[in-house]
């Protein structure tokens, strides 16, 4: 897999860009002819393993009949071994070309700048972008045309990734340029993971750094085809400076008459639990217990107020949508009834998990713990623990086989009954499909 490498946002490369652009602007300000300098000397400041930066230009180009601009292209070719064990690093880049194509990956990128002298055209702005045409060079990462703004006697334009031109716009304190947040929203709603050139997901980064200033723009994205991405960004606003406003927005959206927005807000609130949404959590838990998977709500609501969940727990036990949801409901129901699961049984489970592994392997202690579970009068709990162990897949652990042994030997085939009960209520689609496949295979194995 090619390592993500942002062309100019990388600190070393950005330093070159700023250095080169400084030279360019100084020379351009003192001469109307094509600046003369050995750009390759500037490039010597950066030369990574199997990679190099090269410049094309600067040179004057006609943009329209009466407007001309200086243009400058940064080109980057990046080579990477496709296997970790490929011997020593080979350099410089010309040596990489001698390698077989199967041994290395090649990544090409370029960015292009245009500079229009404000002394000649003081009124130019974003409208000139439509007249600028980037070179036909290839790009691994997606670039966009942007008007960075005005400053240092020039109007700046660039064809480059969003996060890079936003950084450059800020670094050079350019004014009257494209709005970074508006561009970030456009990038966000259009992002496609399998698109080519590949997206850098720059919009998320820019919006996240903007904090609460980005919220009005994110709200605009709620009506787009990628509203989910906007809610993901909002849900990442968890630091003190953004948490309050983000939470207020999510609470408002959760009660929206737009069912899609309400569903996305609910999902966000459940993924990033917020105390301010307490009443909504209990409302959703009451509405959906026994109907859909509510494991996360179950865990949170029982922590907040166990007694308040009493009416919902029996519905989950009657129609669980996940084994882990069932186990949590059982444990909490037993707590409410004053008959909690015996610590001795839980310690037996813990011992099996610990001593079935290669690190602390002790079959004698495992056998003792299994005996505790098979001799208990609490057959219901023994079956749950046995199934929990049977479904575990720890690397280097034999606890799964031990769980199957417990399920086979529990009286009255209570282990098989539990599996059949779960299969009768766990949905065949969505999150339940994988668990159903596991339970089906386990039932078949135990029935032989």
DRENDO-1510 file (C-alpha; in Angstrom, 1 decimal, always signed):
<recs>
REC; n; res; u; v; w
REC; 1; UNK; +0.0; +0.0; +0.0 .
REC; 2; UNK; +1.4; +3.4; -1.0 .
REC; 3; UNK; +2.0; +5.6; +2.1 .
REC; 4; UNK; -0.1; +8.8; +2.0 .
REC; 5; UNK; +2.2; +11.6; +1.1 .
REC; 6; UNK; +0.8; +15.1; +0.9 .
REC; 7; UNK; +2.8; +17.0; -1.6 .
REC; 8; UNK; +3.2; +20.4; -0.1 .
REC; 9; UNK; +1.7; +20.0; +3.4 .
REC; 10; UNK; +4.7; +17.9; +4.3 .
REC; 11; UNK; +6.9; +20.3; +6.4 .
REC; 12; UNK; +10.0; +19.7; +4.3 .
REC; 13; UNK; +8.3; +20.3; +1.0 .
REC; 14; UNK; +6.4; +23.3; +2.2 .
REC; 15; UNK; +9.7; +24.9; +3.2 .
REC; 16; UNK; +10.9; +24.5; -0.4 .
REC; 17; UNK; +7.7; +25.9; -1.8 .
REC; 18; UNK; +7.9; +29.0; +0.4 .
REC; 19; UNK; +11.6; +29.4; -0.3 .
REC; 20; UNK; +11.1; +29.1; -4.1 .
REC; 21; UNK; +8.1; +31.3; -4.2 .
REC; 22; UNK; +9.9; +34.0; -2.2 .
REC; 23; UNK; +12.7; +34.0; -4.8 .
REC; 24; UNK; +10.2; +34.1; -7.5 .
REC; 25; UNK; +8.2; +37.0; -6.2 .
REC; 26; UNK; +11.3; +39.1; -5.4 .
REC; 27; UNK; +12.6; +38.6; -8.9 .
REC; 28; UNK; +9.2; +39.1; -10.5 .
REC; 29; UNK; +8.8; +42.4; -8.6 .
REC; 30; UNK; +12.0; +43.8; -10.1 .
REC; 31; UNK; +11.6; +42.6; -13.6 .
REC; 32; UNK; +8.8; +42.2; -16.1 .
REC; 33; UNK; +10.7; +39.6; -18.1 .
REC; 34; UNK; +11.0; +36.0; -17.3 .
REC; 35; UNK; +13.0; +35.7; -14.0 .
REC; 36; UNK; +16.4; +34.0; -14.4 .
REC; 37; UNK; +17.6; +31.7; -11.7 .
REC; 38; UNK; +18.9; +28.1; -11.3 .
REC; 39; UNK; +15.9; +26.5; -9.7 .
REC; 40; UNK; +17.7; +23.3; -9.4 .
REC; 41; UNK; +19.9; +24.8; -6.7 .
REC; 42; UNK; +16.8; +25.5; -4.7 .
REC; 43; UNK; +15.8; +21.9; -5.2 .
REC; 44; UNK; +18.9; +20.6; -3.6 .
REC; 45; UNK; +17.4; +21.6; -0.2 .
REC; 46; UNK; +15.2; +18.5; -0.5 .
REC; 47; UNK; +16.0; +15.1; -1.9 .
REC; 48; UNK; +14.3; +12.2; +0.0 .
REC; 49; UNK; +15.1; +8.5; -0.6 .
REC; 50; UNK; +14.0; +7.5; -4.1 .
REC; 51; UNK; +12.2; +10.8; -4.5 .
REC; 52; UNK; +12.9; +14.3; -5.7 .
REC; 53; UNK; +11.3; +17.6; -6.3 .
REC; 54; UNK; +11.7; +19.4; -9.6 .
REC; 55; UNK; +10.5; +22.8; -10.9 .
REC; 56; UNK; +9.1; +23.8; -14.3 .
REC; 57; UNK; +9.4; +27.5; -14.8 .
REC; 58; UNK; +8.8; +30.1; -13.8 .
REC; 59; UNK; +7.6; +31.5; -17.1 .
REC; 60; UNK; +5.0; +34.0; -18.4 .
REC; 61; UNK; +1.8; +32.6; -20.0 .
REC; 62; UNK; -1.2; +34.3; -21.5 .
REC; 63; UNK; -4.3; +33.7; -19.5 .
REC; 64; UNK; -6.7; +35.9; -21.5 .
REC; 65; UNK; -6.2; +38.4; -24.3 .
REC; 66; UNK; -5.1; +41.1; -21.9 .
REC; 67; UNK; -4.0; +39.2; -18.8 .
REC; 68; UNK; -0.8; +37.3; -18.4 .
REC; 69; UNK; +0.6; +35.4; -15.4 .
REC; 70; UNK; +3.7; +33.9; -14.1 .
REC; 71; UNK; +3.3; +30.1; -13.7 .
REC; 72; UNK; +5.4; +27.6; -11.8 .
REC; 73; UNK; +5.0; +23.8; -11.5 .
REC; 74; UNK; +6.3; +21.6; -8.7 .
REC; 75; UNK; +6.7; +18.0; -9.9 .
REC; 76; UNK; +7.2; +15.1; -7.5 .
REC; 77; UNK; +7.9; +11.4; -8.2 .
REC; 78; UNK; +7.9; +9.2; -5.2 .
REC; 79; UNK; +9.1; +5.6; -5.2 .
REC; 80; UNK; +8.3; +3.0; -2.5 .
REC; 81; UNK; +9.2; -0.6; -2.1 .
REC; 82; UNK; +6.1; -2.9; -2.1 .
REC; 83; UNK; +7.7; -5.2; +0.4 .
REC; 84; UNK; +9.4; -4.5; +3.7 .
REC; 85; UNK; +12.3; -6.8; +3.1 .
REC; 86; UNK; +13.8; -5.4; -0.1 .
REC; 87; UNK; +17.4; -4.8; +1.0 .
REC; 88; UNK; +19.0; -1.3; +1.5 .
REC; 89; UNK; +17.4; +1.9; +0.3 .
REC; 90; UNK; +18.4; +2.6; -3.3 .
REC; 91; UNK; +19.2; +6.2; -4.3 .
REC; 92; UNK; +19.0; +8.4; -6.2 .
REC; 93; UNK; +15.8; +8.1; -8.2 .
REC; 94; UNK; +17.4; +7.0; -11.4 .
REC; 95; UNK; +18.5; +3.8; -9.8 .
REC; 96; UNK; +14.9; +3.0; -8.9 .
REC; 97; UNK; +14.1; +2.9; -12.6 .
REC; 98; UNK; +16.4; -0.1; -12.9 .
REC; 99; UNK; +14.2; -2.1; -10.6 .
REC; 100; UNK; +11.5; -4.4; -11.8 .
REC; 101; UNK; +8.0; -2.9; -11.8 .
REC; 102; UNK; +6.9; -5.6; -9.3 .
REC; 103; UNK; +9.4; -4.4; -6.7 .
REC; 104; UNK; +8.4; -0.7; -6.4 .
REC; 105; UNK; +5.4; +1.5; -6.7 .
REC; 106; UNK; +5.6; +4.9; -8.4 .
REC; 107; UNK; +3.6; +7.8; -7.3 .
REC; 108; UNK; +3.5; +11.0; -9.4 .
REC; 109; UNK; +2.1; +14.4; -8.3 .
REC; 110; UNK; +2.3; +17.9; -9.3 .
REC; 111; UNK; +1.0; +21.3; -8.2 .
REC; 112; UNK; +0.9; +24.5; -10.3 .
REC; 113; UNK; +0.9; +28.2; -9.3 .
REC; 114; UNK; -0.1; +31.3; -11.3 .
REC; 115; UNK; +0.7; +34.8; -10.2 .
REC; 116; UNK; -1.0; +37.8; -11.8 .
REC; 117; UNK; +0.7; +41.2; -11.1 .
REC; 118; UNK; -1.7; +43.5; -9.2 .
REC; 119; UNK; +0.1; +46.5; -10.6 .
REC; 120; UNK; -1.2; +45.6; -14.0 .
REC; 121; UNK; -4.6; +44.0; -13.0 .
REC; 122; UNK; -5.7; +45.2; -9.6 .
REC; 123; UNK; -9.3; +43.9; -10.0 .
REC; 124; UNK; -8.7; +40.3; -10.8 .
REC; 125; UNK; -10.3; +37.7; -8.5 .
REC; 126; UNK; -11.8; +34.3; -8.3 .
REC; 127; UNK; -13.5; +34.6; -11.7 .
REC; 128; UNK; -10.1; +34.2; -13.4 .
REC; 129; UNK; -9.9; +30.5; -12.2 .
REC; 130; UNK; -12.1; +29.4; -15.1 .
REC; 131; UNK; -9.5; +30.8; -17.6 .
REC; 132; UNK; -6.6; +28.9; -15.9 .
REC; 133; UNK; -5.8; +25.4; -17.3 .
REC; 134; UNK; -3.4; +23.1; -15.3 .
REC; 135; UNK; -0.8; +21.1; -17.1 .
REC; 136; UNK; -1.8; +17.6; -18.2 .
REC; 137; UNK; +0.6; +15.9; -15.8 .
REC; 138; UNK; -0.8; +13.0; -13.7 .
REC; 139; UNK; -1.7; +13.2; -10.0 .
REC; 140; UNK; -2.1; +10.5; -7.4 .
REC; 141; UNK; -3.9; +12.9; -5.1 .
REC; 142; UNK; -6.9; +15.0; -6.1 .
REC; 143; UNK; -6.2; +18.7; -6.7 .
REC; 144; UNK; -8.5; +21.6; -7.2 .
REC; 145; UNK; -8.2; +25.0; -8.7 .
REC; 146; UNK; -8.2; +27.7; -6.0 .
REC; 147; UNK; -7.8; +31.5; -5.8 .
REC; 148; UNK; -5.6; +31.9; -2.8 .
REC; 149; UNK; -6.0; +35.6; -2.6 .
REC; 150; UNK; -4.0; +38.8; -3.0 .
REC; 151; UNK; -0.7; +39.8; -1.4 .
REC; 152; UNK; +2.9; +40.8; -2.0 .
REC; 153; UNK; +1.8; +42.6; -5.3 .
REC; 154; UNK; +0.3; +39.5; -6.8 .
REC; 155; UNK; -3.0; +37.6; -7.1 .
REC; 156; UNK; -2.3; +34.0; -6.3 .
REC; 157; UNK; -3.9; +31.0; -8.0 .
REC; 158; UNK; -3.0; +27.3; -7.5 .
REC; 159; UNK; -3.9; +23.8; -8.6 .
REC; 160; UNK; -3.2; +21.7; -5.5 .
REC; 161; UNK; -4.9; +19.7; -2.7 .
REC; 162; UNK; -7.2; +21.7; -0.5 .
REC; 163; UNK; -5.3; +21.3; +2.8 .
REC; 164; UNK; -2.2; +22.6; +1.1 .
REC; 165; UNK; -3.6; +25.8; -0.4 .
REC; 166; UNK; -5.4; +26.6; +2.8 .
REC; 167; UNK; -2.2; +26.3; +4.7 .
REC; 168; UNK; -0.4; +28.5; +2.1 .
REC; 169; UNK; -3.1; +31.1; +2.1 .
REC; 170; UNK; -2.8; +31.4; +5.9 .
REC; 171; UNK; +1.0; +31.3; +5.9 .
REC; 172; UNK; +1.3; +34.1; +3.4 .
REC; 173; UNK; -1.7; +36.1; +4.9 .
REC; 174; UNK; -3.4; +36.4; +1.6 .
REC; 175; UNK; -6.6; +38.3; +1.4 .
REC; 176; UNK; -9.9; +38.1; -0.5 .
REC; 177; UNK; -9.2; +34.6; -1.6 .
REC; 178; UNK; -11.5; +31.5; -1.7 .
REC; 179; UNK; -13.3; +30.7; +1.5 .
REC; 180; UNK; -11.5; +27.6; +3.0 .
REC; 181; UNK; -14.6; +26.4; +4.8 .
REC; 182; UNK; -16.8; +26.6; +1.8 .
REC; 183; UNK; -14.2; +24.7; -0.2 .
REC; 184; UNK; -13.9; +22.2; +2.6 .
REC; 185; UNK; -17.6; +21.5; +2.6 .
REC; 186; UNK; -17.5; +20.9; -1.2 .
REC; 187; UNK; -14.6; +18.6; -0.7 .
REC; 188; UNK; -16.4; +16.8; +2.1 .
REC; 189; UNK; -19.7; +16.1; +0.3 .
REC; 190; UNK; -17.8; +15.0; -2.8 .
REC; 191; UNK; -15.3; +12.7; -1.2 .
REC; 192; UNK; -15.2; +9.1; -2.6 .
REC; 193; UNK; -12.8; +6.6; -1.1 .
REC; 194; UNK; -12.3; +4.8; -4.4 .
REC; 195; UNK; -12.0; +7.9; -6.6 .
REC; 196; UNK; -9.1; +8.6; -8.8 .
REC; 197; UNK; -7.1; +10.8; -8.3 .
REC; 198; UNK; -7.3; +9.8; -4.6 .
REC; 199; UNK; -8.9; +12.1; -2.1 .
REC; 200; UNK; -6.9; +13.3; +0.8 .
REC; 201; UNK; -10.0; +13.9; +2.9 .
REC; 202; UNK; -8.7; +17.4; +3.3 .
REC; 203; UNK; -12.1; +18.9; +3.9 .
REC; 204; UNK; -12.4; +17.0; +7.2 .
REC; 205; UNK; -9.0; +18.3; +8.4 .
REC; 206; UNK; -9.8; +21.9; +7.5 .
REC; 207; UNK; -13.3; +21.8; +9.1 .
REC; 208; UNK; -12.0; +20.1; +12.3 .
REC; 209; UNK; -9.3; +22.8; +12.7 .
REC; 210; UNK; -11.9; +25.5; +12.2 .
REC; 211; UNK; -13.9; +24.2; +15.2 .
REC; 212; UNK; -17.3; +26.0; +15.9 .
REC; 213; UNK; -16.7; +28.3; +13.0 .
REC; 214; UNK; -17.3; +25.3; +10.7 .
REC; 215; UNK; -20.7; +24.4; +12.2 .
REC; 216; UNK; -22.8; +26.8; +9.9 .
REC; 217; UNK; -21.1; +25.2; +6.9 .
REC; 218; UNK; -21.6; +21.7; +8.2 .
REC; 219; UNK; -25.3; +22.4; +8.6 .
REC; 220; UNK; -25.4; +23.2; +4.9 .
REC; 221; UNK; -24.1; +19.7; +4.1 .
REC; 222; UNK; -27.0; +18.0; +5.9 .
REC; 223; UNK; -29.1; +18.2; +2.7 .
REC; 224; UNK; -26.3; +16.8; +0.6 .
REC; 225; UNK; -25.8; +13.2; -0.5 .
REC; 226; UNK; -23.0; +12.8; +2.0 .
REC; 227; UNK; -24.6; +14.2; +5.1 .
REC; 228; UNK; -23.1; +11.3; +7.1 .
REC; 229; UNK; -19.6; +12.8; +6.6 .
REC; 230; UNK; -20.8; +16.1; +8.1 .
REC; 231; UNK; -22.1; +14.4; +11.2 .
REC; 232; UNK; -18.9; +12.5; +11.6 .
REC; 233; UNK; -17.0; +15.8; +11.6 .
REC; 234; UNK; -19.4; +17.3; +14.2 .
REC; 235; UNK; -19.1; +14.2; +16.4 .
REC; 236; UNK; -15.3; +14.7; +16.6 .
REC; 237; UNK; -15.8; +18.1; +18.2 .
REC; 238; UNK; -15.1; +16.9; +21.7 .
REC; 239; UNK; -12.7; +19.5; +23.2 .
REC; 240; UNK; -14.0; +22.1; +25.5 .
REC; 241; UNK; -14.0; +24.9; +22.9 .
REC; 242; UNK; -16.3; +23.0; +20.5 .
REC; 243; UNK; -18.2; +20.4; +22.6 .
REC; 244; UNK; -21.0; +22.6; +23.8 .
REC; 245; UNK; -22.1; +23.9; +20.4 .
REC; 246; UNK; -21.7; +20.5; +18.8 .
REC; 247; UNK; -23.8; +18.8; +21.4 .
REC; 248; UNK; -26.5; +21.4; +21.1 .
REC; 249; UNK; -26.6; +20.9; +17.3 .
REC; 250; UNK; -26.8; +17.1; +17.6 .
REC; 251; UNK; -29.6; +17.3; +20.2 .
REC; 252; UNK; -31.6; +19.6; +17.9 .
REC; 253; UNK; -31.0; +17.4; +14.9 .
REC; 254; UNK; -32.0; +14.3; +16.8 .
REC; 255; UNK; -35.6; +15.6; +17.1 .
REC; 256; UNK; -35.7; +16.9; +13.5 .
REC; 257; UNK; -38.8; +16.1; +11.4 .
REC; 258; UNK; -36.3; +15.0; +8.7 .
REC; 259; UNK; -36.0; +11.3; +9.4 .
REC; 260; UNK; -32.6; +10.9; +7.8 .
REC; 261; UNK; -31.1; +13.8; +9.7 .
REC; 262; UNK; -32.6; +12.6; +13.0 .
REC; 263; UNK; -31.2; +9.1; +12.4 .
REC; 264; UNK; -27.7; +10.4; +11.6 .
REC; 265; UNK; -27.8; +12.6; +14.8 .
REC; 266; UNK; -28.9; +9.6; +16.9 .
REC; 267; UNK; -26.1; +7.5; +15.5 .
REC; 268; UNK; -23.6; +10.2; +16.3 .
REC; 269; UNK; -24.9; +10.6; +19.8 .
REC; 270; UNK; -24.7; +6.9; +20.4 .
REC; 271; UNK; -21.2; +6.6; +19.1 .
REC; 272; UNK; -20.0; +9.5; +21.2 .
REC; 273; UNK; -22.0; +9.3; +24.4 .
REC; 274; UNK; -22.9; +12.7; +25.8 .
REC; 275; UNK; -24.5; +13.2; +29.3 .
REC; 276; UNK; -26.7; +16.0; +27.9 .
REC; 277; UNK; -28.5; +13.5; +25.8 .
REC; 278; UNK; -29.5; +11.4; +28.8 .
REC; 279; UNK; -33.3; +11.6; +28.3 .
REC; 280; UNK; -33.0; +10.8; +24.6 .
REC; 281; UNK; -31.0; +7.7; +25.5 .
REC; 282; UNK; -33.6; +6.4; +27.8 .
REC; 283; UNK; -36.4; +7.3; +25.3 .
REC; 284; UNK; -34.6; +5.4; +22.5 .
REC; 285; UNK; -33.8; +2.5; +24.8 .
REC; 286; UNK; -37.5; +2.2; +25.8 .
REC; 287; UNK; -38.7; +2.4; +22.2 .
REC; 288; UNK; -36.3; -0.1; +20.7 .
REC; 289; UNK; -35.5; -2.7; +23.4 .
REC; 290; UNK; -36.4; -6.1; +22.0 .
REC; 291; UNK; -37.0; -4.6; +18.5 .
REC; 292; UNK; -33.5; -3.6; +17.3 .
REC; 293; UNK; -30.0; -3.9; +18.6 .
REC; 294; UNK; -29.5; -1.5; +21.5 .
REC; 295; UNK; -26.4; -2.9; +23.2 .
REC; 296; UNK; -24.6; +0.4; +23.5 .
REC; 297; UNK; -27.7; +2.1; +24.9 .
REC; 298; UNK; -28.2; -0.8; +27.3 .
REC; 299; UNK; -24.7; -0.5; +28.6 .
REC; 300; UNK; -25.0; +3.3; +29.1 .
REC; 301; UNK; -28.5; +3.5; +30.5 .
REC; 302; UNK; -27.9; +0.7; +33.1 .
REC; 303; UNK; -24.8; +2.7; +34.2 .
REC; 304; UNK; -26.8; +5.9; +34.5 .
REC; 305; UNK; -29.9; +4.5; +36.3 .
REC; 306; UNK; -30.3; +0.7; +36.5 .
REC; 307; UNK; -33.8; +0.8; +38.1 .
REC; 308; UNK; -35.1; +2.9; +35.2 .
REC; 309; UNK; -34.2; +0.1; +32.8 .
REC; 310; UNK; -36.2; -2.5; +34.6 .
REC; 311; UNK; -39.1; -2.5; +32.1 .
REC; 312; UNK; -36.8; -2.8; +29.1 .
REC; 313; UNK; -34.6; -5.7; +30.2 .
REC; 314; UNK; -37.2; -8.5; +30.0 .
REC; 315; UNK; -38.0; -7.4; +26.4 .
REC; 316; UNK; -34.3; -7.9; +25.5 .
REC; 317; UNK; -34.2; -11.3; +27.2 .
REC; 318; UNK; -37.3; -12.4; +25.2 .
REC; 319; UNK; -36.0; -11.2; +21.9 .
REC; 320; UNK; -32.2; -10.5; +22.0 .
REC; 321; UNK; -30.6; -9.1; +18.8 .
REC; 322; UNK; -27.1; -10.1; +19.9 .
REC; 323; UNK; -25.6; -12.6; +22.3 .
REC; 324; UNK; -23.6; -9.8; +24.0 .
REC; 325; UNK; -26.8; -7.8; +24.4 .
REC; 326; UNK; -28.5; -10.8; +25.9 .
REC; 327; UNK; -25.7; -11.4; +28.4 .
REC; 328; UNK; -25.7; -7.8; +29.5 .
REC; 329; UNK; -29.5; -7.8; +30.0 .
REC; 330; UNK; -29.3; -11.0; +32.0 .
REC; 331; UNK; -26.5; -9.8; +34.3 .
REC; 332; UNK; -28.4; -6.5; +34.9 .
REC; 333; UNK; -31.7; -8.3; +35.5 .
REC; 334; UNK; -30.1; -10.5; +38.1 .
REC; 335; UNK; -28.7; -7.4; +39.8 .
REC; 336; UNK; -32.2; -5.8; +39.9 .
REC; 337; UNK; -33.7; -9.0; +41.3 .
REC; 338; UNK; -31.2; -9.2; +44.1 .
REC; 339; UNK; -29.7; -12.4; +42.8 .
REC; 340; UNK; -26.6; -11.3; +41.0 .
REC; 341; UNK; -24.4; -13.8; +39.2 .
REC; 342; UNK; -22.1; -15.5; +41.6 .
REC; 343; UNK; -18.6; -14.1; +41.6 .
REC; 344; UNK; -17.3; -17.7; +41.8 .
REC; 345; UNK; -18.7; -18.4; +38.3 .
REC; 346; UNK; -17.2; -15.2; +36.9 .
REC; 347; UNK; -13.9; -16.0; +38.4 .
REC; 348; UNK; -14.1; -19.5; +36.8 .
REC; 349; UNK; -14.6; -17.8; +33.4 .
REC; 350; UNK; -11.7; -15.5; +34.0 .
REC; 351; UNK; -9.5; -18.4; +34.9 .
REC; 352; UNK; -10.4; -20.3; +31.8 .
REC; 353; UNK; -9.5; -17.3; +29.6 .
REC; 354; UNK; -6.3; -16.7; +31.4 .
REC; 355; UNK; -4.9; -20.2; +31.7 .
REC; 356; UNK; -6.1; -21.4; +28.2 .
REC; 357; UNK; -3.6; -19.2; +26.5 .
REC; 358; UNK; +0.0; -19.9; +25.7 .
REC; 359; UNK; +1.4; -17.4; +28.1 .
REC; 360; UNK; -0.1; -18.8; +31.3 .
REC; 361; UNK; -1.1; -22.2; +30.1 .
REC; 362; UNK; -2.3; -24.4; +33.1 .
REC; 363; UNK; -4.7; -27.2; +32.1 .
REC; 364; UNK; -5.2; -28.2; +35.7 .
REC; 365; UNK; -6.6; -24.7; +36.6 .
REC; 366; UNK; -8.7; -24.8; +33.5 .
REC; 367; UNK; -10.2; -28.2; +34.4 .
REC; 368; UNK; -11.0; -26.9; +37.9 .
REC; 369; UNK; -12.8; -23.9; +36.5 .
REC; 370; UNK; -14.7; -26.0; +34.1 .
REC; 371; UNK; -15.8; -28.3; +36.9 .
REC; 372; UNK; -17.1; -25.3; +38.9 .
REC; 373; UNK; -19.3; -24.3; +35.9 .
REC; 374; UNK; -20.6; -27.8; +35.3 .
REC; 375; UNK; -21.5; -28.4; +38.9 .
REC; 376; UNK; -23.3; -25.1; +39.6 .
REC; 377; UNK; -27.1; -25.0; +40.1 .
REC; 378; UNK; -27.1; -21.8; +38.1 .
REC; 379; UNK; -27.3; -23.6; +34.7 .
REC; 380; UNK; -28.5; -20.4; +32.9 .
REC; 381; UNK; -25.3; -18.5; +33.8 .
REC; 382; UNK; -23.1; -21.5; +33.0 .
REC; 383; UNK; -24.6; -21.8; +29.5 .
REC; 384; UNK; -24.0; -18.0; +28.9 .
REC; 385; UNK; -20.4; -18.3; +30.1 .
REC; 386; UNK; -19.9; -21.4; +28.0 .
REC; 387; UNK; -21.2; -19.7; +24.9 .
REC; 388; UNK; -19.1; -16.6; +25.6 .
REC; 389; UNK; -16.0; -18.7; +25.7 .
REC; 390; UNK; -17.0; -20.7; +22.6 .
REC; 391; UNK; -17.3; -17.5; +20.6 .
REC; 392; UNK; -14.0; -16.1; +21.7 .
REC; 393; UNK; -11.1; -16.1; +19.2 .
REC; 394; UNK; -8.1; -15.1; +21.1 .
REC; 395; UNK; -4.8; -15.7; +19.4 .
REC; 396; UNK; -2.9; -18.6; +21.0 .
REC; 397; UNK; -5.9; -19.4; +23.3 .
REC; 398; UNK; -7.8; -22.6; +23.6 .
REC; 399; UNK; -10.8; -21.0; +25.5 .
REC; 400; UNK; -13.1; -21.5; +22.5 .
REC; 401; UNK; -12.7; -25.3; +22.6 .
REC; 402; UNK; -13.2; -25.2; +26.4 .
REC; 403; UNK; -16.4; -23.3; +25.9 .
REC; 404; UNK; -17.7; -25.9; +23.5 .
REC; 405; UNK; -16.9; -28.6; +26.1 .
REC; 406; UNK; -19.0; -26.7; +28.7 .
REC; 407; UNK; -21.9; -26.3; +26.3 .
REC; 408; UNK; -21.9; -30.1; +25.4 .
REC; 409; UNK; -21.9; -31.1; +29.1 .
REC; 410; UNK; -24.4; -28.7; +30.6 .
REC; 411; UNK; -27.5; -30.5; +31.9 .
REC; 412; UNK; -30.6; -30.7; +29.8 .
REC; 413; UNK; -28.8; -29.4; +26.7 .
REC; 414; UNK; -29.3; -25.8; +28.0 .
REC; 415; UNK; -26.3; -24.7; +25.9 .
REC; 416; UNK; -27.9; -25.8; +22.7 .
REC; 417; UNK; -31.3; -24.3; +23.8 .
REC; 418; UNK; -29.6; -21.0; +24.3 .
REC; 419; UNK; -28.1; -21.0; +20.8 .
REC; 420; UNK; -31.4; -21.9; +19.2 .
REC; 421; UNK; -33.1; -19.2; +21.2 .
REC; 422; UNK; -30.6; -16.6; +20.0 .
REC; 423; UNK; -30.9; -17.7; +16.3 .
REC; 424; UNK; -34.6; -17.3; +16.5 .
REC; 425; UNK; -34.3; -13.6; +17.3 .
REC; 426; UNK; -31.0; -12.3; +15.9 .
REC; 427; UNK; -31.6; -10.7; +12.5 .
REC; 428; UNK; -30.2; -12.3; +9.4 .
REC; 429; UNK; -29.1; -8.9; +7.9 .
REC; 430; UNK; -26.9; -6.1; +9.2 .
REC; 431; UNK; -24.7; -6.6; +12.2 .
REC; 432; UNK; -26.5; -9.8; +13.1 .
REC; 433; UNK; -25.5; -11.7; +10.0 .
REC; 434; UNK; -21.9; -12.4; +11.2 .
REC; 435; UNK; -23.0; -13.5; +14.6 .
REC; 436; UNK; -25.7; -15.7; +13.1 .
REC; 437; UNK; -23.1; -17.5; +11.0 .
REC; 438; UNK; -20.9; -18.1; +14.0 .
REC; 439; UNK; -23.8; -19.4; +16.1 .
REC; 440; UNK; -25.0; -21.6; +13.2 .
REC; 441; UNK; -21.6; -23.2; +12.8 .
REC; 442; UNK; -21.3; -23.7; +16.5 .
REC; 443; UNK; -24.7; -25.4; +16.8 .
REC; 444; UNK; -23.8; -27.7; +13.9 .
REC; 445; UNK; -20.5; -28.6; +15.6 .
REC; 446; UNK; -22.2; -29.3; +19.0 .
REC; 447; UNK; -25.0; -31.3; +17.4 .
REC; 448; UNK; -22.6; -33.9; +15.9 .
</recs>
